[in-house]
Amino acid sequence: MEFEGIEIERKDTGIRIVISLLYWVILEVVKTVLAVLVIFELIYTLITKKPPSEGVRTFANRALSYHYRLLRYLTYNEPYRPFPLSEFPPEVEPSGPITE
């Protein structure tokens, strides 16, 4: 479903405003979770001299994908409501091997 060439009813816009406020709060929580994950990964790597586990990196990657979907919905670039009103998104890009 595209937004081009359609007229959006005021009632639908009102509903979207309420839902967008909910998603804005969720977005702020996700941003905080991502910030904590970045700090955790850096401290973990500093202490252990090893990269974070695959599970931690996959969780961070999925949280980042969710953050992206939230922003796309809030900016009218995606008409589909993100989680919790749909399925949690898959990773945009799978985690790759760590090399440096």
C-alpha positions in Angstrom: 0.0 0.0 0.0 1.4 3.3 -1.1 0.5 6.8 0.2 0.8 8.5 -3.2 -2.4 9.7 -4.7 -4.7 8.7 -1.8 -6.6 11.0 0.5 -6.3 10.2 4.2 -9.4 10.8 6.3 -9.0 13.0 9.4 -10.2 10.1 11.6 -7.4 7.9 10.3 -4.9 10.7 10.9 -6.2 11.1 14.5 -5.7 7.3 15.0 -2.3 7.5 13.5 -1.3 10.4 15.8 -2.3 8.3 18.9 -0.4 5.3 17.6 2.6 7.4 16.6 2.8 8.8 20.1 2.9 5.2 21.4 5.6 4.3 18.9 7.6 7.5 19.8 7.8 6.3 23.4 8.8 2.8 22.2 11.4 4.4 20.0 13.0 6.2 22.9 13.1 3.0 24.9 14.8 1.2 22.0 17.3 4.0 21.6 18.2 3.6 25.3 18.5 -0.2 24.9 20.8 0.3 21.9 23.0 2.8 23.8 23.3 0.3 26.8 24.2 -2.5 24.3 26.9 -0.4 22.7 28.4 0.4 26.1 28.2 -3.2 27.2 29.8 -4.5 24.0 32.7 -2.0 24.3 33.3 -2.7 27.9 33.0 -6.5 27.4 35.5 -6.3 24.5 37.9 -4.1 26.5 37.9 -6.5 29.5 37.9 -9.9 27.6 39.7 -8.8 24.4 37.1 -10.8 22.6 34.1 -9.7 20.5 30.6 -10.0 22.1 28.9 -13.3 21.5 26.8 -14.0 18.4 23.6 -13.9 20.6 24.4 -10.4 21.9 25.2 -9.1 18.4 22.1 -10.7 16.9 19.9 -9.1 19.6 21.6 -5.7 18.9 21.1 -6.2 15.2 17.4 -7.0 15.6 16.9 -4.0 17.9 18.5 -1.9 15.3 16.2 -3.3 12.6 13.2 -2.5 14.9 14.5 1.0 15.4 14.7 1.4 11.6 11.1 0.1 11.1 9.8 2.5 13.8 11.4 5.5 12.1 10.1 4.4 8.7 6.5 4.2 10.1 6.7 7.5 12.0 7.9 9.3 8.8 5.2 7.9 6.6 7.8 5.9 4.6 6.1 2.6 5.6 2.3 2.2 6.0 2.6 -1.0 8.1 2.5 -0.7 11.8 5.6 -2.1 13.5 5.7 -4.4 16.5 3.7 -4.8 18.9 0.9 -4.4 16.3 2.7 -6.7 13.9 5.5 -9.3 14.0 8.9 -8.3 15.3 11.1 -7.5 12.3 13.9 -9.7 11.2 17.4 -8.5 10.9 17.9 -6.0 8.0 21.4 -7.5 7.5 22.6 -10.6 9.3 25.6 -10.1 11.6 28.8 -10.7 9.9 32.1 -12.0 11.1 34.2 -9.7 13.3 37.4 -8.7 11.6 39.8 -5.9 12.3 
